[in-house]
């Protein structure tokens, strides 16, 4: 399951990593060229943040919706 997010500053990255690390299931994010572990602050900075990135998770539908609701401020709507 996946959705698009936009992270526009270092604080956004810190907040998104904190949300990801609070989950027991794997979460990855990627741009057109790279896919990295969303729980790794250092890996996140391999991405191009000038465009939306894709957040993917391997979890139940309930876990996905709960995470998506908590990450709603980062979600790119209307895609």
C-alpha positions as CSV (number, residue, x, y, z in Angstrom):
1,X,0.0,0.0,0.0
2,X,1.3,3.4,-0.8
3,X,0.6,7.2,-1.0
4,X,2.4,10.3,-2.1
5,X,4.0,12.7,0.4
6,X,5.8,16.0,0.2
7,X,8.5,16.8,2.7
8,X,9.6,20.4,2.3
9,X,12.1,21.0,5.2
10,X,14.4,19.2,7.6
11,X,11.7,19.3,10.3
12,X,9.3,17.5,8.0
13,X,11.8,14.8,7.4
14,X,12.4,14.5,11.2
15,X,8.7,14.3,11.9
16,X,8.1,11.7,9.1
17,X,11.0,9.5,10.3
18,X,9.6,9.7,13.9
19,X,6.1,8.6,12.6
20,X,7.7,5.8,10.6
21,X,9.9,4.5,13.5
22,X,6.8,4.4,15.7
23,X,5.4,1.6,13.5
24,X,6.4,-2.1,13.7
25,X,5.9,-2.7,10.0
26,X,8.4,-1.8,7.2
27,X,8.0,1.6,5.5
28,X,10.0,2.8,2.6
29,X,10.0,6.0,0.6
30,X,11.2,6.7,-2.9
31,X,11.6,9.2,-5.7
32,X,12.1,8.3,-9.4
33,X,15.6,7.0,-8.7
34,X,15.9,5.7,-5.2
35,X,14.0,3.8,-2.6
36,X,15.1,4.0,1.1
37,X,14.1,3.0,4.6
38,X,11.7,5.7,5.9
39,X,13.0,4.9,9.4
40,X,16.5,6.1,8.6
41,X,17.1,9.9,8.8
42,X,20.4,9.5,6.9
43,X,18.9,7.5,4.1
44,X,16.1,9.9,3.6
45,X,18.5,12.6,2.4
46,X,19.4,10.4,-0.7
47,X,16.0,11.5,-2.1
48,X,15.0,14.4,-4.3
49,X,12.5,16.4,-2.2
50,X,11.7,18.8,-5.1
51,X,8.8,16.5,-6.1
52,X,6.5,14.3,-4.1
53,X,7.9,11.0,-3.0
54,X,6.0,7.7,-2.6
55,X,5.6,6.1,0.9
56,X,5.1,2.4,0.8
57,X,4.3,0.1,3.6
58,X,3.8,-3.6,4.2
59,X,1.0,-3.8,6.7
60,X,-2.7,-4.5,7.3
61,X,-5.3,-2.1,5.8
62,X,-6.1,-0.9,9.3
63,X,-2.4,-0.1,10.0
64,X,-2.1,1.6,6.7
65,X,-5.1,3.9,7.4
66,X,-3.9,4.7,10.9
67,X,-0.5,5.7,9.5
68,X,-2.0,7.6,6.7
69,X,-4.1,9.6,9.1
70,X,-1.1,10.5,11.2
71,X,0.9,11.5,8.2
72,X,-2.0,13.4,6.6
73,X,-0.2,16.8,6.8
74,X,2.5,15.4,4.4
75,X,0.1,13.6,2.0
76,X,-0.2,15.0,-1.6
77,X,-4.0,15.2,-2.3
78,X,-5.6,14.8,-5.6
79,X,-3.1,12.4,-7.3
